[in-house]
Amino acid sequence: MPDLPFIARARSFADRTAFRTPEAPHTYQQLLDRSAEIASALLGDQNDLQEARVALLVSPGFEYTSSQWAIWRAGGIKLPICLSATESEWEYALTDSQVSIVIADTDKIAPLCERLGIRLVLVNSIQGAAKPLPDIDVNRRAMILYTSGTTSKPKGVVTTHANIQAQIESLVTAWEWSAEDRIPMFLPLHHIHGIINITGCALWSGAVVEPFARFEMNAVLQRVRGEAYSLFMAVPTIYVKLIQAIESASEADREAIVAGFKKMRLMVSGSAALPASVHEQWTRLTGQELLERYGMTEIGMAISNLYRGERRPGAVGAPLPGVEVRLKAENGPIITAEDEPGEIQVRGPGVFQCYWNREQATAETFEDGWFRTGDMAVLEHGYYRIMGRLSVDIIKSGGYKLSALEIEAALLDHPLIAECAVIGLPDDTWGEAVSAAVVLKKGTLELTELREWCKGRLSVYKIPQRLKVVSELPRNAMGKVTKPAVKALF
């Protein structure tokens, strides 16, 4: 059986640079060699991991991707976990997916692995010759990404190698990736945006990735000044911060930064709605029209504004190559006319296989082979415009999709909180700000106090940014808290 397609392609780019850092460049051949070395260490006396789940807790860059490729080449399923998550969040992901190995570049997770009886492999300790690796079919399961849903616990989205390849090839075709491209990577690598849209597409194409541990404004802008990149992808929050930085820079700095952005062939915004005002402001500042797209963990990217064509503010565009999209009305019929809202439903080879160990949830989210996204949209002059979630329990903040129910469950552990409702409120910087209305058992509660209490219990991006203390929460006739009415409290 031949190599997995991404390995075969990497062999054709062997001498090209895959990752560039201030310390040293790494070639595609080095990626192949290092991933084979790590894969051999993972296998030990086995010939094939047989889809064992392997969690990945490694900083972005050469060692991260070497480890990712190693998991796949050894026959495992990759589970990327958030570097900044709390121990309870790690434990949930590891136990729910039944992880047997954790690859890490820090021993921070060692106590948890020891308590759970999970093998911990520190990537910087791996050395030795590579052994023969198993043949892996593209239809085998490759990755589990956890995504917040309308239940209080995240669900594991399972994709095969073929699903991942289809997601990547669709974007490479639509956005015309080539081996000459160069892109920074500062987005989290436990989300599809960083894994597929940036790193996956770049390495499939033979391009160069410059990894950053996080969005380091000054370091990134220094490279932009040096015209280091041909592509740039970020969430709306980052573009807001870049606008602020450009506007506050000295005239000489502003000219150099703007010149660097103008030279890029493509700039993309995603993971949250891009306000039309930000789109227009960015164009005025840099001359670049941001390309907005639409996707989900379950489907990869499905809809995009055109690379060669109109990039309409407030719209996400048309279906990507290989992706079918339809709208379905809440009362049942398929919508064929424009200007009629309906739920986005998606079909195609990039759509995920299932939710891990959740047969009922999987069955409920498909309808006649179409994935039900839960997002409402309308088709206007050939382009889709997102209207919002069917469920009000998903908050899109800073590029993250957050479950309001998960945050509510954590807040109810607070000794002063009797009841709470968490919602997203419009915010120019974050897209939506995590906001909590609470009914207290007694005493008073300030936002600063609540935020401090949340540390260690919730990841930083889930901590409420706004707080409203109320005497009672609005409820409907069935006694259920009504989220639209909660918004009016603010």
C-alpha positions as CSV (number, residue, x, y, z in Angstrom):
1,M,0.0,0.0,0.0
2,P,1.4,3.4,-0.9
3,D,2.1,6.2,1.7
4,L,-0.7,8.3,3.1
5,P,-1.1,11.2,0.6
6,F,0.4,13.9,2.8
7,I,3.5,11.8,3.3
8,A,3.8,11.2,-0.5
9,R,3.4,14.9,-1.2
10,A,6.0,15.8,1.5
11,R,8.5,13.5,-0.2
12,S,8.1,15.6,-3.4
13,F,9.0,18.7,-1.4
14,A,11.8,17.1,0.5
15,D,14.4,19.8,0.2
16,R,12.0,22.7,0.7
17,T,11.6,24.6,4.0
18,A,8.5,23.5,5.9
19,F,8.9,25.5,9.1
20,R,11.0,28.7,9.5
21,T,11.8,30.0,13.0
22,P,14.4,32.5,14.3
23,E,16.5,29.6,15.5
24,A,16.6,27.4,12.4
25,P,14.6,26.3,9.4
26,H,13.3,22.7,9.1
27,T,12.8,21.0,5.7
28,Y,10.1,18.6,4.7
29,Q,12.6,15.8,4.7
30,Q,13.4,16.6,8.4
31,L,9.6,16.4,9.1
32,L,9.5,13.0,7.4
33,D,12.6,11.7,9.3
34,R,11.5,13.1,12.7
35,S,7.9,11.9,12.4
36,A,9.2,8.4,11.5
37,E,11.4,8.5,14.6
38,I,8.5,9.5,16.9
39,A,6.2,7.0,15.3
40,S,8.6,4.2,16.0
41,A,8.8,5.3,19.7
42,L,5.0,5.3,19.9
43,L,4.8,1.8,18.5
44,G,7.4,0.2,20.7
45,D,6.8,-3.5,20.2
46,Q,3.6,-3.0,18.3
47,N,3.3,-3.1,14.5
48,D,0.2,-0.8,14.4
49,L,-1.5,1.4,17.0
50,Q,-4.8,0.2,15.6
51,E,-6.6,3.6,16.0
52,A,-5.5,4.0,19.7
53,R,-6.1,7.6,20.7
54,V,-3.0,9.7,21.2
55,A,-3.3,13.1,22.8
56,L,-1.0,15.9,21.6
57,L,0.1,18.6,24.0
58,V,3.0,20.3,22.2
59,S,3.7,23.9,21.3
60,P,3.1,24.9,17.7
61,G,5.9,24.3,15.2
62,F,8.2,21.5,13.9
63,E,7.8,19.2,16.8
64,Y,4.1,19.5,16.9
65,T,3.6,18.6,13.3
66,S,6.3,15.9,13.5
67,S,4.3,14.4,16.4
68,Q,1.0,14.7,14.5
69,W,2.4,13.0,11.5
70,A,3.9,10.3,13.8
71,I,0.5,9.5,15.3
72,W,-1.0,9.1,11.9
73,R,2.0,7.1,10.5
74,A,1.9,4.7,13.5
75,G,-1.9,4.1,13.0
76,G,-3.2,6.2,15.9
77,I,-6.0,8.8,16.2
78,K,-4.8,12.3,17.1
79,L,-6.5,14.2,19.9
80,P,-5.1,17.7,20.1
81,I,-5.7,19.3,23.5
82,C,-5.5,22.9,24.5
83,L,-2.2,24.0,26.0
84,S,-3.9,26.5,28.4
85,A,-6.8,24.3,29.5
86,T,-7.4,23.4,33.1
87,E,-6.7,20.0,34.5
88,S,-10.4,19.1,34.6
89,E,-10.8,20.0,30.9
90,W,-7.8,17.8,30.1
91,E,-9.2,15.0,32.2
92,Y,-12.6,15.1,30.4
93,A,-11.0,14.9,26.9
94,L,-8.6,12.2,27.9
95,T,-11.2,10.0,29.6
96,D,-14.0,10.6,27.2
97,S,-11.9,9.6,24.2
98,Q,-10.2,6.8,26.1
99,V,-6.7,8.1,25.3
100,S,-3.8,5.6,25.9
101,I,-0.8,7.8,25.1
102,V,-0.1,11.5,25.6
103,I,2.7,13.2,23.7
104,A,3.9,16.4,25.4
105,D,6.8,18.8,25.5
106,T,6.1,19.6,29.2
107,D,5.6,17.4,32.2
108,K,2.8,19.7,33.4
109,I,0.3,17.0,32.5
110,A,2.4,14.2,34.2
111,P,0.4,14.0,37.5
112,L,-2.8,13.6,35.6
113,C,-1.4,10.9,33.3
114,E,-0.1,9.1,36.3
115,R,-3.5,9.3,38.1
116,L,-5.3,8.1,35.0
117,G,-2.8,5.4,34.1
118,I,-2.0,6.9,30.7
119,R,1.5,6.6,29.1
120,L,3.3,9.9,28.8
121,V,5.9,10.4,26.1
122,L,8.0,13.6,26.3
123,V,8.8,14.4,22.7
124,N,12.2,15.9,23.4
125,S,13.3,12.6,25.0
126,I,12.7,10.6,21.8
127,Q,15.8,9.5,19.9
128,G,16.7,6.5,17.9
129,A,16.4,4.8,14.6
130,A,13.1,4.5,12.8
131,K,11.4,1.1,12.3
132,P,9.1,-0.1,9.5
133,L,5.8,1.6,9.8
134,P,2.3,0.2,9.0
135,D,0.3,0.8,5.9
136,I,-2.6,3.2,6.7
137,D,-5.8,3.3,4.6
138,V,-7.2,6.8,4.1
139,N,-10.6,5.6,5.4
140,R,-9.2,5.0,8.8
141,R,-10.0,7.4,11.6
142,A,-7.4,10.1,12.0
143,M,-8.5,12.8,14.5
144,I,-10.9,13.7,17.3
145,L,-11.5,17.4,17.8
146,Y,-13.7,18.4,20.8
147,T,-16.3,21.0,20.0
148,S,-18.9,22.7,22.3
149,G,-22.5,21.9,21.4
150,T,-25.9,22.3,22.9
151,T,-25.1,20.0,25.7
152,S,-23.0,20.9,28.7
153,K,-20.1,18.7,27.7
154,P,-18.0,19.0,24.5
155,K,-18.4,16.3,21.9
156,G,-15.5,14.6,20.1
157,V,-15.7,15.1,16.3
158,V,-14.2,12.1,14.5
159,T,-12.7,12.6,11.0
160,T,-10.9,10.1,8.7
161,H,-7.7,10.7,6.7
162,A,-10.0,11.0,3.6
163,N,-12.2,13.7,5.4
164,I,-9.1,15.7,6.2
165,Q,-7.7,15.4,2.7
166,A,-11.0,16.5,1.2
167,Q,-11.1,19.6,3.5
168,I,-7.6,20.6,2.6
169,E,-7.9,20.0,-1.2
170,S,-11.0,22.1,-1.3
171,L,-9.3,25.1,0.2
172,V,-6.0,24.6,-1.7
173,T,-8.1,24.7,-4.9
174,A,-10.3,27.6,-3.9
175,W,-7.5,29.8,-2.5
176,E,-4.9,28.8,-5.0
177,W,-2.2,27.6,-2.6
178,S,1.3,27.0,-4.0
179,A,4.7,26.0,-2.9
180,E,5.8,29.6,-3.0
181,D,3.4,30.7,-0.3
182,R,4.6,31.8,3.2
183,I,2.2,32.1,6.2
184,P,2.4,32.9,9.9
185,M,0.7,30.4,12.3
186,F,-0.3,31.9,15.6
187,L,-3.8,30.3,16.1
188,P,-4.4,27.4,18.5
189,L,-3.6,24.0,17.1
190,H,-6.5,22.3,18.9
191,H,-9.0,24.0,16.5
192,I,-9.7,23.3,12.8
193,H,-8.6,26.8,11.7
194,G,-5.0,26.3,12.7
195,I,-4.9,22.6,12.0
196,I,-6.5,22.5,8.5
197,N,-6.8,26.0,7.0
198,I,-3.3,27.1,7.8
199,T,-0.9,24.2,8.7
200,G,-2.7,21.5,6.7
201,C,-3.1,23.5,3.5
202,A,0.5,25.0,3.7
203,L,2.2,21.6,4.1
204,W,0.0,19.9,1.5
205,S,1.2,22.6,-0.9
206,G,4.9,22.6,0.0
207,A,4.7,26.1,1.5
208,V,6.5,27.6,4.5
209,V,4.9,28.0,7.9
210,E,6.3,30.4,10.5
211,P,5.0,29.3,13.9
212,F,4.3,31.5,16.9
213,A,3.4,30.2,20.4
214,R,0.6,32.7,20.4
215,F,-0.4,35.9,18.7
216,E,2.7,38.0,19.4
217,M,1.7,41.4,18.0
218,N,5.2,43.0,17.8
219,A,6.9,39.9,16.4
220,V,4.3,39.3,13.8
221,L,4.2,42.9,12.7
222,Q,8.0,43.0,12.4
223,R,7.8,40.1,10.0
224,V,5.0,41.8,8.1
225,R,7.3,44.9,7.7
226,G,9.9,42.6,6.2
227,E,7.3,41.3,3.6
228,A,7.8,37.8,5.0
229,Y,4.3,36.5,4.1
230,S,2.1,35.9,1.1
231,L,-0.9,34.8,3.1
232,F,-2.4,35.8,6.5
233,M,-5.2,34.2,8.4
234,A,-6.7,35.4,11.7
235,V,-9.9,35.7,13.7
236,P,-11.8,39.0,13.7
237,T,-10.5,39.9,17.2
238,I,-6.9,39.9,15.9
239,Y,-7.9,42.2,13.0
240,V,-9.4,44.6,15.5
241,K,-6.2,44.6,17.5
242,L,-4.1,45.1,14.3
243,I,-6.2,48.0,13.3
244,Q,-5.6,49.6,16.7
245,A,-1.9,49.0,16.4
246,I,-1.6,50.4,12.9
247,E,-3.6,53.5,13.9
248,S,-1.5,54.2,16.9
249,A,1.9,53.5,15.2
250,S,4.2,56.3,14.1
251,E,3.9,57.4,10.5
252,A,7.0,55.6,9.4
253,D,6.0,52.3,11.1
254,R,2.5,52.6,9.8
255,E,3.7,52.9,6.2
256,A,6.0,49.9,6.6
257,I,3.3,47.7,8.1
258,V,0.7,48.7,5.6
259,A,3.2,48.1,2.7
260,G,3.8,44.6,4.1
261,F,0.1,43.8,4.2
262,K,-0.5,45.2,0.8
263,K,2.1,42.8,-0.7
264,M,0.2,39.7,0.5
265,R,-1.9,37.9,-2.1
266,L,-4.6,36.8,0.3
267,M,-5.9,37.7,3.8
268,V,-8.6,35.5,5.4
269,S,-10.9,36.1,8.4
270,G,-12.8,33.3,10.1
271,S,-14.0,31.4,13.2
272,A,-16.4,34.2,14.1
273,A,-18.5,36.7,12.2
274,L,-16.5,39.6,10.8
275,P,-18.3,42.9,11.4
276,A,-18.8,44.8,8.1
277,S,-17.3,47.9,9.8
278,V,-14.0,46.0,10.5
279,H,-14.0,44.6,6.9
280,E,-14.3,48.1,5.5
281,Q,-11.9,49.7,8.0
282,W,-9.2,47.1,7.1
283,T,-9.6,47.8,3.4
284,R,-9.3,51.5,4.0
285,L,-6.1,51.1,6.0
286,T,-4.3,48.4,4.0
287,G,-6.0,48.2,0.6
288,Q,-6.7,44.5,1.3
289,E,-10.2,43.0,1.1
290,L,-10.5,40.4,3.7
291,L,-11.9,37.0,2.5
292,E,-14.5,35.7,5.0
293,R,-15.4,32.1,5.0
294,Y,-17.7,29.8,6.9
295,G,-17.0,26.4,8.4
296,M,-17.3,24.2,11.5
297,T,-15.3,21.5,13.3
298,E,-17.7,18.9,11.9
299,I,-17.4,19.9,8.2
300,G,-14.2,21.9,7.7
301,M,-14.8,24.9,5.5
302,A,-18.0,24.8,3.5
303,I,-18.6,28.3,2.2
304,S,-16.2,31.1,1.1
305,N,-16.1,34.5,-0.5
306,L,-14.3,34.2,-3.8
307,Y,-10.5,34.4,-4.2
308,R,-11.0,35.9,-7.6
309,G,-14.2,37.8,-7.3
310,E,-16.3,39.8,-4.9
311,R,-15.6,39.7,-1.2
312,R,-18.8,41.0,0.2
313,P,-18.8,42.5,3.7
314,G,-21.3,40.7,5.9
315,A,-21.5,37.6,3.7
316,V,-19.6,34.3,3.7
317,G,-19.9,33.6,0.0
318,A,-20.7,30.5,-2.0
319,P,-20.0,26.8,-1.5
320,L,-16.4,25.6,-1.8
321,P,-15.2,23.0,-4.4
322,G,-16.6,19.6,-3.5
323,V,-19.1,20.9,-1.0
324,E,-22.9,20.9,-1.3
325,V,-25.0,23.4,0.7
326,R,-28.7,23.7,1.0
327,L,-31.1,25.7,3.2
328,K,-34.0,24.1,5.0
329,A,-36.9,26.0,6.5
330,E,-37.8,25.4,10.2
331,N,-41.2,24.1,9.0
332,G,-39.6,21.5,6.8
333,P,-39.3,22.4,3.1
334,I,-36.0,22.9,1.2
335,I,-35.5,26.5,0.3
336,T,-34.9,27.2,-3.4
337,A,-35.5,30.9,-3.6
338,E,-33.3,33.7,-2.4
339,D,-34.0,36.0,0.6
340,E,-35.7,33.2,2.6
341,P,-33.9,32.2,5.8
342,G,-33.2,28.5,6.6
343,E,-30.8,26.2,8.4
344,I,-27.5,25.6,6.6
345,Q,-27.2,21.9,5.8
346,V,-24.0,20.5,4.3
347,R,-23.0,17.3,2.4
348,G,-19.6,16.3,0.9
349,P,-16.4,14.2,1.4
350,G,-15.1,16.6,4.1
351,V,-18.0,16.0,6.5
352,F,-17.0,14.2,9.7
353,Q,-17.8,10.6,10.4
354,C,-19.4,10.7,13.8
355,Y,-19.4,12.1,17.3
356,W,-17.1,9.9,19.5
357,N,-19.3,7.3,21.4
358,R,-22.4,9.4,20.8
359,E,-24.6,7.5,18.3
360,Q,-27.8,9.3,19.2
361,A,-26.2,12.8,18.9
362,T,-24.7,11.7,15.5
363,A,-28.0,10.4,14.2
364,E,-29.8,13.6,15.3
365,T,-27.4,15.9,13.5
366,F,-27.8,14.2,10.1
367,E,-30.9,14.4,7.9
368,D,-30.9,12.2,4.8
369,G,-27.1,12.4,4.6
370,W,-27.0,16.1,5.1
371,F,-25.3,17.6,8.2
372,R,-27.5,20.0,10.1
373,T,-25.2,22.9,11.2
374,G,-27.7,24.6,13.5
375,D,-26.8,27.9,11.8
376,M,-29.4,30.0,10.1
377,A,-28.6,31.8,6.8
378,V,-30.1,33.5,3.8
379,L,-29.0,33.5,0.2
380,E,-28.7,37.0,-1.2
381,H,-27.6,37.6,-4.8
382,G,-25.7,34.3,-4.9
383,Y,-23.9,34.7,-1.5
384,Y,-24.9,33.3,1.8
385,R,-25.2,35.6,4.9
386,I,-25.2,34.0,8.3
387,M,-28.1,35.1,10.5
388,G,-27.2,33.3,13.8
389,R,-27.5,30.0,15.6
390,L,-30.7,28.0,15.9
391,S,-29.5,27.5,19.4
392,V,-28.7,30.5,21.6
393,D,-26.5,28.3,23.7
394,I,-23.4,28.7,21.4
395,I,-21.3,31.8,22.0
396,K,-18.7,32.8,19.4
397,S,-16.0,34.8,21.2
398,G,-12.5,35.7,19.9
399,G,-12.7,32.9,17.3
400,Y,-13.9,30.2,19.8
401,K,-17.2,28.5,19.9
402,L,-18.2,28.3,23.5
403,S,-21.0,26.3,25.1
404,A,-23.1,28.6,27.4
405,L,-24.4,25.5,29.2
406,E,-20.9,24.4,30.1
407,I,-20.1,27.8,31.5
408,E,-23.4,27.9,33.5
409,A,-22.6,24.5,35.0
410,A,-19.2,25.9,36.3
411,L,-20.8,29.1,37.6
412,L,-23.4,27.2,39.6
413,D,-20.5,25.8,41.7
414,H,-19.9,29.3,43.1
415,P,-21.1,29.5,46.7
416,L,-23.1,32.7,46.2
417,I,-24.8,31.8,42.9
418,A,-28.3,30.3,43.1
419,E,-29.2,30.5,39.4
420,C,-27.5,31.8,36.3
421,A,-27.9,32.3,32.5
422,V,-25.0,32.8,30.2
423,I,-25.3,34.5,26.8
424,G,-23.2,36.2,24.2
425,L,-23.6,39.9,23.7
426,P,-22.4,41.8,20.6
427,D,-18.9,43.1,21.1
428,D,-16.7,45.0,18.5
429,T,-13.5,43.3,19.7
430,W,-14.6,39.8,20.6
431,G,-17.5,39.3,18.3
432,E,-19.6,38.2,21.3
433,A,-18.7,38.8,24.9
434,V,-19.4,36.0,27.4
435,S,-22.0,37.6,29.7
436,A,-23.7,36.1,32.8
437,A,-26.9,37.1,34.6
438,V,-27.0,35.6,38.1
439,V,-29.4,35.3,41.0
440,L,-27.5,35.3,44.3
441,K,-28.2,33.2,47.4
442,K,-27.1,36.1,49.5
443,G,-24.6,39.0,49.6
444,T,-23.1,40.8,46.7
445,L,-20.8,39.7,43.8
446,E,-18.6,41.8,41.6
447,L,-17.3,40.9,38.1
448,T,-13.6,41.1,39.3
449,E,-14.4,38.7,42.1
450,L,-16.2,36.3,39.8
451,R,-13.4,36.4,37.2
452,E,-10.8,35.6,39.9
453,W,-12.9,32.7,41.2
454,C,-13.3,31.3,37.6
455,K,-9.5,31.0,37.1
456,G,-8.5,27.4,37.3
457,R,-12.1,26.3,36.7
458,L,-12.7,27.7,33.3
459,S,-10.3,28.4,30.4
460,V,-9.6,32.1,30.1
461,Y,-11.7,32.6,27.0
462,K,-14.7,31.1,28.8
463,I,-14.6,33.5,31.9
464,P,-17.5,36.0,31.8
465,Q,-16.6,39.4,30.5
466,R,-19.8,41.0,31.8
467,L,-22.0,40.3,34.9
468,K,-25.5,41.3,35.8
469,V,-26.9,40.5,39.2
470,V,-30.7,40.1,39.1
471,S,-33.5,39.1,41.5
472,E,-35.0,36.6,39.1
473,L,-34.4,35.2,35.6
474,P,-37.0,35.6,32.8
475,R,-38.8,32.3,32.1
476,N,-41.4,31.2,29.6
477,A,-44.7,29.4,30.3
478,M,-42.8,26.1,30.7
479,G,-40.5,27.6,33.4
480,K,-37.5,27.5,31.1
481,V,-35.1,30.5,31.1
482,T,-35.5,32.5,27.9
483,K,-32.2,33.6,26.6
484,P,-33.5,36.5,24.4
485,A,-35.2,37.9,27.4
486,V,-32.0,37.6,29.4
487,K,-30.2,39.8,26.8
488,A,-32.7,42.5,27.6
489,L,-31.6,42.5,31.2
490,F,-28.2,43.9,30.0
